[in-house]
């Protein structure tokens, strides 16, 4: 719900994809994601600002907006053709949602993760990745 009590577009639209991490980072539980906007910097113009639900916990604070960028040459978070896609996940710098631009030095990556087409695909991969390892509690 928005502050005025109305339903936001994110709550009424199905997720665009799901974020999870085989590497940990407290992202083992798949999170629904919605595209907000493309972002650019002096070096790259293929960042994507997304909303995640439930929020990622970074430095003990919930973050419901993060920036993702592909980790591998030839992949793009702007037009995903092969799933999953491996991504860098970073805190969203202040003001980037308005300007669409950010300084590279304001981008603070906190995880490596993957974007999945469905929640089921993400959960299946997390289950397979954590066989024989301690299961996440979240």
Residue pairs with C-beta under 8 A, 6 or more apart in sequence:
1 7
1 8
1 11
2 8
10 34
10 51
10 53
13 34
15 32
15 33
15 34
15 53
15 119
16 33
16 34
16 35
16 50
17 33
17 80
17 115
17 116
17 117
18 30
18 31
18 32
18 33
18 115
18 116
18 117
18 118
18 119
18 121
18 122
19 27
19 30
19 31
19 33
19 50
19 52
19 56
19 68
19 87
19 89
19 113
19 114
19 115
19 116
19 122
20 27
20 28
20 29
20 30
20 31
20 113
20 114
20 116
20 122
20 123
20 125
20 126
21 27
21 28
21 89
21 111
21 112
21 113
21 114
22 28
22 114
22 125
22 126
22 129
23 111
23 112
23 113
25 89
25 110
25 111
25 112
25 113
26 56
26 57
26 136
26 138
27 56
27 89
27 111
27 113
28 126
28 130
28 136
28 138
29 54
29 126
29 136
29 138
30 116
30 119
30 122
30 123
30 126
31 52
31 53
31 54
31 56
32 52
32 53
32 119
33 50
33 51
33 52
33 53
33 115
34 50
34 51
35 48
35 49
35 50
36 48
36 49
36 50
36 51
36 65
36 97
37 48
37 49
37 97
37 100
38 45
38 46
38 47
38 48
38 49
38 78
38 100
39 45
39 47
39 48
39 49
39 67
39 96
39 100
39 101
39 102
40 46
40 47
40 100
40 101
40 102
41 47
41 101
41 102
41 103
41 104
41 107
42 103
42 104
43 104
44 69
46 69
46 70
46 76
46 77
46 78
47 67
47 68
47 69
47 77
47 102
47 107
48 67
48 68
48 69
48 77
48 78
49 65
49 66
49 67
49 92
49 96
49 97
50 65
50 66
50 67
50 68
51 64
51 65
52 63
52 64
52 65
52 66
53 64
54 62
55 62
55 63
55 64
56 62
56 63
56 64
56 66
56 89
56 110
56 111
57 63
58 91
58 110
63 91
63 92
65 92
65 97
66 89
66 90
66 91
66 92
67 89
67 90
67 91
67 92
67 93
67 96
67 102
67 107
68 77
68 87
68 88
68 89
68 90
68 113
68 115
69 77
69 87
69 88
69 90
70 76
70 77
70 85
70 86
70 87
70 88
71 86
71 87
71 88
71 112
72 86
75 82
75 85
75 86
77 85
77 87
77 115
80 115
83 115
83 116
83 117
83 121
84 114
84 115
84 116
84 117
84 121
84 122
84 125
85 114
85 115
86 112
86 113
86 114
87 112
87 113
87 114
87 115
88 109
88 111
88 112
89 109
89 110
89 111
89 112
89 113
90 107
90 108
90 109
90 110
91 107
91 108
91 110
93 102
93 103
93 106
93 107
94 106
95 102
96 102
114 122
114 125
116 122
116 125
126 136
130 136
